[in-house]
Amino acid sequence: MSKKSFEAKLDFIIEMIENLEKIISRHGGIVKSIKDFEGQMAILMGISQIGETLKKFSDEIVEKYDLKADRDGAYYTRNYIVHDYEGVDMGFIENILRNYIPKLKEKIIYIKKEEYGN
């Protein structure tokens, strides 16, 4: 993966997280956003996109920034969302939004600063 391509992936993940934050804000919180069918669909798509993008990170980058658990967990969640034909447990999604997404954003911003100085 080229440095430019990697930077684009970092920017995309940050954009997806900021979109999730906007969706949650517009709906007045996490619970309200996942109870609204449009909010729920948008959140699930955003989380899926994050998982798909993290999966494309090279093993070198994953090792350098200790991202294995993040990459594997995000991709597992992506697969769970797109392949669960019985329905996604929204409590699981709420937990991801509350506890995982803010930490991931901090990590991705840190990596971008380390790699590109911005």
C-alpha angles and dihedrals in degrees: 000000000000121000090246092051091048092050090051090053092050090049091048093053091049089049092050091050091048089050089053089051091051093049091050092047094048091052095046098249145346098284094049092047094053092045091056110082094222092045091047093050092048093048093049091050092049093050090047091052091051091052093048092050096047089052088063094060112113120250088243092059092042090054095042093054099030093244101145095106091043094049095044094044094047092048092047088052091048090053092045091053098045098040105036102105094177095060137277119267101244091198086064090050091048090053091051091050094048101039112018109033096058091051092046091052091054091050095048092048089049091050091049091052092047094048101036108014094239 
